[in-house]
Amino acid sequence: MFRNIYSSILGFYSQSAFRIGIETNVTFKHMNEKDYSILAHEYMHFLQDITTSYGAFCAYSISEYIKSVAESIRDSKDGTIEIPYTPEPGDDNVFANYYVRSLTYGDYNEIKSVSELIEIKNLQEALDSKDLDSFPVIELLLKDGEGNPKTVYFGACAVMESLAYMMERFIAPLSLPSPDYPYDIVEKIVEMVYPEFGNEVLNIIALCDVSLLTSSPGHTLVCYLVQFKEDAWLPQKPEDVYDKVLAGGFKVQGSKPCTRTFEEEMNEMCRLSIESANSYFAPELVRYRKWIKETFTRGFELRSKNPSFMLDIARDGDIRNNRILKYLIEDYFGTPIITNPWGEATIKSPVVHFDSDFFLFPAIGEVMKLFESGDCNCSLKECCARLGGPGDDMCNTEPWSHEVRMDRFCPYSLLWHNWKFKGCKPIKHPIS
């Protein structure tokens, strides 16, 4: 979730790798209003990761993808694997999960200005899977600021970014300008489909948040909104959106009935998240597994007890004085690892003490980047160099080849060995 303004990255959150990147000194002692605004936005993504069904689905999908990579390496006679790596359609559900994750995530390329939203299409995307022959997607037809027609797939990325951007306007000292897509697109969809619903911004925040409690947030959000319009239903207060959707009595036309209560669903999502995320780490990496278990347990407990906690955060205002966020950061969740471009890093955890080895978390994102996009460069180079790690040219070309040494710690290489990729030789697809 990289965020660009005038071609300079303000910040990002690495999903399921628990890393925030900010252009700041990240000491929390000398942050300016811009720094706090970026932190407010990216911390919302962290909360989305650890308190929603979509976050759980992504953790599961990524863990299955990693297992597929390992199997492909084992099946290779010489240990080679082509990158980017795409699971082959087969009898298991790895390919289906991988493909569904890309469909549900939607398009993420920014469009600076959206001058007109022309049409919202509810489509079925064909799947080559024994379990699914198609999957619902939302396609948006729009015009950019120059009047050029554009087609985008609306998915979880746009829902998460729109939610974080709206939250930023409530809790950040500054509301930093951002492209209309994906940051403002949900508000434009509401304006087109059911403008009365959007008269209260907190209603839209609630709609985004409750849609993330499903495995296909973009499609779900549009279906909820259309159903609200057809029923001529408007919430008396924003919390009513959660009550209507989660109480069990609300059904979207064409959807399958849910057989579990909301609390049962959250317990299952918590179990799935912990099981999936713990598979990133060998059993002997006790602290990481403890952090995973405690963080997701607390996340889904919070969601079960107070489904609309995002509204409470929004109403409490500026992040610097926000009592709820202060409690979550200081005492309840802490923070994921936070890095900046100059190699500084920090993490706050109320349950586990980490030394410099906390870099195993962002290393997940770096290894995933290699296999999903073919990018060999490790962005942790400067951070590792500051802590006595390699920080050499190999970080740019083949970081997995570093020797595993605790006195010259390379989190990429350690994770590579932990996942039993030793001897693997990534080879880029030839350019056709």
N, C-alpha and C positions, 0 to 999 in steps of 0.2 A: 504494500500500500504506500507507494512512493508519492510524495506530494511536491509538485513543482510550481514555482512562481518565477517567471522570467528566466527559465532554464536553470535555476539553482534549487537544489533539493532542500526543503525546509525540514522534513522529517519523514520517517516511515515506521511501520510496524511489521515485523516478520511473523506471519501467521504460523502458529504451532511450533515456532522456534523461540518465542517469548523474548523478542528483542525490539526495543525502541531505539531509533536513531534520530538524534537532534543536533542541529548546528548550534551548540552551546558548550559551556565548560563542564556541564553535567555534574557539578559538585553540589547543586541545590542551594548554594550559599550566595552566588553572584548572578543568579538568573534575572534577566530583564523581562519586560512584559511580553516581548515576542517569544522568548524561550518558554515562558509559562503557557502561552497560547498554544504552542506546538505540543508541549507536554500534555495539555488538557485534551487535545484532539487525539493524540496517539494512545494515551491511557484509556480512552474510550474503546479503542480497538482491542486492547488487552482485556478489558472487561467483556467485550463481545466474544473473545476467544475462550474464556473460562466459565462463562455463565449461560451459554446458549447451545441449543441443539445443533445449530450449524457449525459451531466451533468443535463440538464433539464429533460430528460427521467428518470434518476436515482432518482431525487428529487420527480418526480411524482410517480414512482413505489414504493418508500419507504413510501410516504404518504398514498398510497392505502394499503400497507402492514400493516401499523399502524392501519388504520381503520378496516382492517380485524381482527387484534388481538383484538381490542376493541369489535367488534361484537361477536367474539368467547367467550370472557369473559362474555359479557352480556347474551349470550345464555346458558352459563354453570350454572347449578342449584346451585353449591357450589362455584363458582368463580375460579375453577381450570382451568389451561391451561397447556398442555404438551409442554415442550421445548426440543429441537428446535421446533419451530412452522412452519408448512408448510400449506399454504392455500389449501383448498380442491377444486378440479375441480368442477366448478359449472356454473351457468348461467352468472355470472358477469365476468369482465375481470381481477380480482385481481390475480387469479391463473396464467393466461396467462402472465400478466406483471411480476409476480414474477419469473416465469420459464424463460421467455425471458430475463430478467435481468441477470439471472445466465448463460444463454447460451451466451449472447452477451459479458459478462465480460470475459469468457474464463478461462483457467487454470492459476493459479498464483503461484504454487509451483516452486521454483527456480531450475534450472539445471546449475550447476557451469560452465560446459564446454559443448558446442555443437560442436562435431567434424565434423558432416556432416548433412546437411538437405537433406533428401532423396526424399520426395514427399509432395506436397501440394494438399489436397483433398477438393473439394467443395461439401459438403453433405447437405442433408435435414434431420433435426431432427424432429421426430413425436411429435405432441402436442395434448394433450387431452383437447381441447378447442373448443367452438362453433364458435369462431371468426377465429381461426387459426388451420389448421390441420398439418402444418409443418413449420419449420423455417430454413433458410440457416445458416450453420456453416462451419468454416474452420478447418480442421484437419491436423496437421503437423506430418509427420513421420520423425524421426531424430535419430541420434546416439549421446550418451553422450561422455564425454572424455575418458571413458573406452571402448567405442565401443558397449555399450549396447543399444538395440533399445528402443525408447520411442515414445509414441503417446501423443500429447497435443492438446487441443482445443485452437486455436488462436483467441483472442478476444480483447475487449477494454483494459483490464489490460495490455497486452503486447504492444498495441499501445501507451497507455499513458506512460508506463514506458520507452519504447524506445524513445519516443519524449522527455521526461524529461531528460533522460540520454544524448541524443544528445545535448540538450540545455545546460546541465551542462558543456559539453566540451567546449562550446562557452563562457559561462558567469561565471563559477566557478573558483576560484583560483587554485583548485586542481580537477583533474578528478579521483574520487575514484574508485578503481576496483570493478566491480559488475559481478554477474553471467551472462552467455550468454543469458539464458532465465530467465526473459522476457526482459532484458535490451538491448540486442544486436540483438534480433531475427528479427526485421523488416529489419535491414541492411542485414542480411543473406537472408531474403526472396527476397529483391531487387536484391541481387547478383545472386540469382538463376533464377529469372524470367526475369529481365531486367537490367543487370549490367551497361549499359551505362547511365541509369537514375540516378544511384547512384554515378556517378563520382563526383557529387556536393552534399555534405551532406545536404545543405540547401534544395535541392529538396526533400529529404526524410523527413526532418522536415515538409515541406509544405504538403507532402502526408499524413503524420500522422495527422497533424492538421486539414486538410480539411476532413479527414475521420471521425474525431470526431464531425463533423457537421451533422452526421447521427445517427440513433438509433442503428446501428450495425457496429461499426467502423472496426472490424477485417475483416469481410466479405467484407465490402465496399472497404477497402484498397487493398485487393487482387484483387477484380474486377476492380478497377481503374487501377491498375498496369498492369494487363493482357490486358486491353483495350488499354492502352497507347502503349504497346508492339505490339499488333495486328495492331494498326494504324500507327506504326512506328513514334510516336510522341515524341519529346523531347522538354522540355521548353528551351527557349532562356535565361530566367532568372527564379529563383524560384517562383516569383510572378505569373508567367504564369500558374502554377498548380492551383492556386485559380481561376484565370480568366477562365480557361478552364472548370473547374467543376461547378463553381457557376454562370456562365453567362447564363445558361439555355439551351445552344445548345449541351452540352455533354451528351450523354446517354450511360449507361452501358447496354450491351445486357441482355435482360430478366427483366430489372427494369421497374417499373411503372413510367410514366411521372409525373413530378412535376407540380402542377397547380398554385403554388405560386411563386412570385419573392423571391430572397434571402432576401430582406429587410422585406417582409411580413412574411417569415418563421422565421426570427430572432425576429420579434415582437411577433409572436405566441409563440415561445420558451420562451421569456421573461415573457409573461403572465402566461404560464404554470409553470415556475420556481417559480415565486412569489406566485402564488396561492397554489402550492404544499408545498413549504417551510414554508409559513405562517401558514399552517394547523398544523405545529408542536407546535404552540404557541397560547394560549388563547388570545382573543381580548384585554384584559387588559394589556398584555405584549407588550406595545406600542413600546418600544425601539427596541426590537428584530424584530418586524414586520417592523419597519422603516429601520433597518439595512438590512434585507432581500430585501425589495423593492429597496432601493438605490443601493445595491451591484449588484443585478441582472440587474437592469435598466442600470446602468453604464457599466456592462459587455457586454450586448448585443448591447448597443449603440456603444461601442468601436469596437465590431465585425462587426457591420453593416457599420460603417464609414471606417474601416481599417481591412478588413478580414485577411490580412497577417501580423498583428502586431507582431506575434511571430518571424518573420524574422527580424523585426526591433530590437527587444530585443536581438536576437542572434548577430546581427552585431555590437551592441553597446558595447559588451565585458563585462569585469569583473563586477560582481554585485556590487562591492564596488564603482565603478565609472560609472556605467551604468545609464545614465540620464533618460532613459525611465522607468527603474525599480524604480529608485528613485522617479519619479513622481507618478507612480502607487502606491507605498508603502506609500509615504508621503502625497499625496494630492488626489488621485483618489479612490483607493479601500481601502487602508490600508492593514492590515493583518488579517487572521483568528486568533483565539486564538493559541498561541504557548506555549507549555509546555515542561518540561524536567523531567527526572526520579526522581528528588529531590524535586518536588513539586513547583517549580517556574513557573510562568505563566505571560503572557502579551498578550495584544491585542492592535492594533493601528487602530483607526477608525476616518476618517475625518468628519463623519456625525453624529455619535452617541457617547455619553459619557457612558462608562460602569464602574461600580464599580466591586466588586468581583463577582457579579451575572452573569458575562459573561460566567460562567461555564455551563449555560444551553445549550449552543451550543454543547460542547463535550459530554454532558450527553445524547444527541440524539444517538450518536454512542455507548455509554455504554448500553443503553436500547435495541438498535437494536442488539447488540452483545448477549445479554441474549436470545432474541427470535429467532435469526437466528442460533446461535451456541450452545446455552445452557450454556454459560459462565456467572456465577453469580458474578464474581469478578469485582469490579469497579476500574478502573485504576486511577481515580481521587482522591483516598484516601489521598495521600500525599499533593496534591494541596489544598484540602478542609481543611485538618488539619492545614496547614499554615495560613489559613484565618479564623480559629475559628470554622470550621465545625466539624462534628463527628470524622472522621478519626479513627474509631474503628474497632473491629473485624467484626462487622455486614457488613462493607463495602465489606468484602471478601465473604460473604455468602448470605445475603439478604438486599442489600442496599435500596431497595424499602420500607423496613419496618421502616426506620428512620422517626421520627416525623417531620412534616413540620413546621419549625421555622426559621424566618428570622435572629434571633440572634445566630443561630447554623445552618447555611445554608447548606443544602444538595441538590445540583442541581438534583441528580438522583431522590430523593423522590418528589421534587417539580414537575419535569416533569412527573413523574408517576401519581401524582394527577391531573396534568393539562390534561393528556390524559384519565382521568377517569378510571384508572386502580386500584383505591383504593379497597381493599378487594380481589384483584387477588392473587391466590396462584400458582406460577409457579412450575410445577412438571416435573422432568427430565424423558424422555423416558426410560423405562427399557432396560438394555443392553441385546440384544438377543444372 
